[in-house]
Amino acid sequence: MQDVLLRYTLSRDANVRLAVYDATGRRVRELAKEWRRLEVTSIGWDRRDEGGHDVGSGVFFARLEAEEQVLTRKVALIGAH
């Protein structure tokens, strides 16, 4: 099973934070917290939590924060990793 690939494009250079949350709102994994330039960016998530454990199937939410903007998208994982 492949990693989940999350892609985004910024409208300007910005501090970025990208994290995955479970359906209860608990942060599962922080994928990025860094300064990013205006460009298309792809970040992989290996379907593991902060402790390195496979999260299994379920509904998760990818939350991207860039300066004052926030974007959240649903991610559904099906099947074993």
N, C-alpha and C positions, 0 to 999 in steps of 0.2 A: 504494500500500500504506500502511495506517495505522500509526501508532506503536503500540507495545505499551503498554497501560494497566495499571499495577499499583496495586491498591487495598488499603488496610489500615485497621483501626480499632485504636487503642490502648486499653488498659484504664485508663490513667492518663497524665498528662502525663509526657513522657520525652525524653531525648536519643535521637535516632534516626539510624541509618545504614542506607541502602539502597544495595546495589551489585549488579551483574550479573557473574557469573563464567562462564567457558567450561567445557567438560567436563573440562579438565585441572586446573581450580581456579584458573586465572589470572584476576585481576580484569580485566574488560573495561571497565567504566564505573561510577563512583560517581555515583548519582543524587541522593542526599540525605545530608547530615550536618548535622543541625540539631536544635534544640529544637522539639518539636511538642506541641500541646495534644491533649487527649482529644477526638477527632473522626474522622470518616471522611476519609481522605486518598487522593487519586488522584495518581499521578505518572506521566508519560509517558516512554517511552524511545523515541527515534527510530531505534533499531537501529544506532547508531553507537558506536564505541569512544571511548576518551579522546582519541585523535588526530583524531576526526571521520570516520573511515573506516567504511563500511558493513560490518557483520559477516557479512552473508549468511545463508544457511540453516544450521540446526544446533540443537543442544540447549544451552541455557544455564540458569543457576540464579540466581534472584533471592533475595538473602539480606537479611533485615531484622533488624537488631539494635536492641533497645529496652531500655535498662538491662541487666538480666541475662538477658533472654529473646532467643532467636534462632529465627527461622523461615526455612526455605528451601523454595522451590517451583521446580519444573521449568518452563521456558519453551521451547517448541519453535517455531522460526521456519521457515516454509516459504515458498519463493518469493522472488523478487527484491523489493527495497525500492523 
